[in-house]
C-alpha cells in the first residue's frame, strides 16, 4: 500500500512540477515577448471579409479598437512547452528525473503536431500582419487542405503502425466498436474539426485560452487513468503554459495567441483525444468549441441556401457581442459552461473504463 501511495505521489509530483515550470516560463517571458512583438510591429490586422468572402463591416467596426495588438503569442505557448520537454530530457540524462516528457509511445506525435501546426499558424499570422493575400493571410481553403493532408498522415500512422481501429463507447458495459479502415476518415475529421473549432473560438480576449486549460486538464486526468503518465504530464505542461499566457490575455489582452496558437493547440487536443481513445468524449469536454463551429456552419449554410443570416455575426460569441453583451461577460459565461462540461466529460471518461 505504501509503495502504491509513493508511486502516485511521484507521478503527481512530475505532473504538477512540469505544469508549474511551464507556467513560470510562460509567465516570466510574456512581458518581454509582448514588447518584442510590439517593437517588431507584429500587430494583428482586423479582417475585413467574412469566411464566405463578403465584406464584414459589423465585425470590422466591433473589433477596430483591437487592430495593432500584437499577435503570434502562440509561439510563446508552444515554445514554453518545448523548453520544458527539453529540460526534462536533460534532467533525466543527469539522473535527477526518472522520466522525461519525450516518449516515443506517448508524446512524440502530440509534440510533432504542436510544432508543425504551430508553424502553419505562424505563416498565416505573418501574412495577416503584413496584409498579404486577399484575406490577409492564408485562405481558409488552403489551411483546410494542409490540415487535411497532415491529419491523413497521422491517421495512417495510427491505423497501420499503432493498430488503432476501434472507437470507444464512453458508457459502462459498452465495448469499443470496431471500425476498421473507417478509423482513418474519422481521425482526419477529428483533427481538422478540432483545430478549426479552436480557431473559430479564439475571437475574444481569454476565451479560447481558458477553455483549452479546462480541456487539456481533463485529458490529462483521462490519460493518467489509462496508464499514460508522460502524456498526462504533457497535458499538464500545455495547460500550465496556456495559464501563463492567459495571465496577460484577459481583457484587455496585451497580445493574442493567433493562429500559431489556436491551430496548433486545437490539432494537438484532437491527437491527444485519439491517443486516449476518447473520441466521443472530446465533443463533451470541448462543448463550447462544438457550439462555436456549429454556429459558423449554420451561418454559412443559411447564407448559401437561403441568402439570410441566422446570427448577426459568426462565430456565436461575436453574435452576443453585437447584441450588446460585454466581452468579459461572454468570456466568463462561456468559461462556466465549458468548465461544467469538461467536468462532466471527465467523469464520463472515468466511468467508461470501469
N, C-alpha and C positions, 0 to 999 in steps of 0.2 A: 504493500500500500504506500509506504514511504517513497519507494522508488518511482512509482507511478506519479505521485504528487510532485516529486523532484523533477521528473521529466516534463510535466506540464508547466511547472514554474520556469524551467529553462526555455521551453518553447515560447511561452508568453513574454519572457524577457527579450528573446530575439525579436519577436514581432513588435512589441512596444518600443524597444530600443531603436529598432530600424526606423519605425514610423516617426519617433521623436527626432532622430537625426535628420531625416528628410525635411521635417517641419522647420527645424532650426536653420538648415542650409537655405531653404527657400525664403524663410522669413528674413534671414540676415542679408541675403543678396537682393531682395526685392527693391529696396530704395535705390540702391546703386544701379540695378538693371533698368528701373523705370527712368532714371535720369539719363542713362546711356541711350535708351531708345529715343528719348526726347532730343538729345543732342544730335543723334543720327537722323532726326526728322522722320522717325518711323511712326507717324501719326496715321490713324485709320481714316480712310475715305468713306464717307457715308454713301451707300449705294443709291442710285437714282432710279434703277429699274427693278421691277419685281422678277421673280423666277421665271415668269412667263414672257419676260422681255419687254413688258409695258412699263411706262413711266409710273413711278410710285411717289407722288407728291406728298401724300399723307405721312409715309414713313420718313421721307427726307425732312419734312418740317418737324416731325416729332423728335428726331434724333440729331437735328442740326447742331445742337449745343455740344454733342459728343465728337464732332468732327475734329480731327487732330489729336485726340487722345492716343497715346502710344499703344500699339498692339504688338502681337507676337510674344505675349507673355507666356505662351505655352512652351516656348524654348526654355524658360526658367523652370517650369514644372518638370518636363521630361529630362532636362539637363540635371536637375537635382536628384531625380530618380537614378539616373545613370551613375552619378557620382557616388551615391550611397551603395549601389551594387558593386562598383569598383573598390570602394573602401572595404566592403565585406569580403571581397576576394583577397585583398591584401592582409586583412586581419586573420583570415583562415590560413593563409600561407605562413603567417608568422606564428601560428599556433594559438592565437588569442581566442578565435572563434572556431567552433567545431563545424559550422556550416557557413557557406557563402550563399548569396542570393542569386548566384548564377548556376542554375541547374538545367542540364540538358532536357530532363524529363518534364520539368515544371515551369521554368521561366524563360527559356530561350525564345520560344515562339511569341509570348506576350511582349518581351523586350524588343524583339525584332519588329513586331507590329507597331509598337510605340514609336520607335525611331523612324521607321520607314514612312509611316503615315504622317509623322511629325514633319518630315522633310517635304512631303507633298503639300501639307498645310502651310509650311513656311514659304514655299514658292508662291502659293496663292496669295498669302498675306503680302509678300513683297510686291507682287504685281498690282495688288489693290492699292498699296501705299503710293506706288509710282503712277497709278492711274492708267496702267497698261491693259488693253483689252476692252471690248465693248461693255463688259460687265464689271470693269475694274477688278480684274483677277481672272483666274481660270474659270471657264464656263462650267455650269452645272453638269452638262453632258460629259465634258472631259474628266471632271473629278469622279463622276459616276463610273465612267469606263475604267479609269485607273483603279478605283477601289474594287470594281468587279474582277479585274484581272488579278489583283493582289489576293482577294478573297478566294478566287478559284485555285490559286496556287496553294493557299492554306488548306482549302477543302480537300484537295488531292492528297496533301501530306497527312492530314488527319485520317482520311479514309484508307489510303493504301499503306502508309508507314506506321501509323499508330493504332490502326484497327478499329477506329470509331465507325459504327454502322447502325446505331440504335438511338432512340430518343427516350429519355427517362420520363415517366409519368409521375409527377410530384404528389401522389396520393398514397396513403398507406394501403398495402396489399396489392397495389398495381405493379406489374412488371414492365420493364422497358419494351418499347415497340421496335422491332427490327425493321429498318427502313432500307437497308442495303445501299445501293448506289444513290438513292434519293438523298442520302446524307449530304452529298456534295452540293446540290442546289439549295438545300436547307441551310447549310453552313454559309454559302455565299449570301443568301438573303439576310441571315442574322448579322453578319459582319457589316455589309453595306447599309442595312437599315439602322443598325445601332450607331455607326459612325455619322450618318446623316441626321439621325434624330437628335444626337447631342449637339450637332452643328446648328440645327434649327432652334434648339432651346437656348443656345448661347446668344441671347439678344438683350438681356437686362443685367445690370451690374450684380454679380454674385449668384445669379440664378443657376446656371449650369454647374458652377463650382460646388455649391452646396449640395445639389442633387447627386453629383458624382462622388462626393465624400460618402454620402449615405450608401450609394450603390457599391462602391469598392469595399467599404467596411462590411457590408452584408456578404459579398462574395468572399471576403477574407475569412469570415466565420464558416461559410459553407466549405471553403477549401480546406480549412483546418479539420473540420469534422469528417472530411473524406480522406484524411491522411496526407494531405498535400501541404506540409508545413512551410516549405520555401515559397510556394505560390501564395499562401496566406500572408507570409511576411511581405511579399512583393505588393499585395493588395494594400497592406497597411502602409507601406512606403509611399505608394501612389496617393493614398488618402492624406498622408502627412504632408506631402509636397503640395498638394492642392490646398490644404488648410493654410500652409504658409503663404501661398499666393492669395488666398481668399482674404486674409487679414488686410490686404491693401486693395482688394477688389470690391469690397462692399460699397454701396452708394455713398459718395461719388467715387467711382473707380479711378485709381491712379494709372492703371494700364489694363488692357484686355488680354485674354489668352489667345484670341484669334483662331484661325483655322488650324494653325500648327498645334494648338492645344485641343480644340474640340474634336477634330477628326482623329487625331492620334489616340486620345483618351477614349473616345467612343468605340473605335475599332478594337482597342485593347480590352475594353469591357466586354465586347462581344466574344472575343477569343477566350477570355477567362470563363465566360459563361459556358462555352463549348467544352473547355478543358475540365470543368467541374461537372459536366453532364447536367447542366441546369438550364437547358434551352427554354423550357416552358416556364421557368421561374423568372427569367430575365424580363419579360413584359410586366411582371408584377412589381419587381424591385425597381424597374425603370418606368413605372407607370406614367409619370409626367412626360418623359421622353416620348412615349407612345402617343399620348394625347396631343402633344405638340406636332408630331408627324402627321397624325390623322387630320389635324386642322389644316395643314398645308395641302394634303391630298384632297380633302373635301373642297377647299377653296379653288384649287386648280381645276378639279373635275367640274365643279359648278360653273366656273367661268367658261370652260371649253364647251360644255354641253348646252348650257342654258344662257350664257352671257351675263350671269349675275354672280355677285359675291355673297357668300354666306357670312363672312366676317369682314369687318371694316378693313383690317389688315391681318394677314397671316405671317407668322405663327400666332397662336391664340393669345400669347402674353402681350403681343402688340395690340391685339383687339381690345383687351382690357385697358391697356394704356390709353388707347384712343377714346375709350369710354369715360376716361377721367380718373381712373384709379392711379394712385401714386405708385411710382416704381417700386419702392421698398415694400409697399403693401402687397403687391403682386408677388414679389420675390418671397416674402415671409410666408404667405398663404400657400404658395406652391411648395415651399420647403416643408411646411407642416404636412401637406398631403403626401409629398414624396417620402418623408420620413416615416409616416404611418404605413405606407405601402411597402417600404423597404423592410420594416419590422415584420409585417405580415408575410412577405415573400420569404424572409429568412426562416421564420417559424415553419412555413410550409416546406421549405427545403430541408429543414432538420427532420420534420416528421416523415418525409419521403424516404429517408434512409433507415427508418426503423423496421 
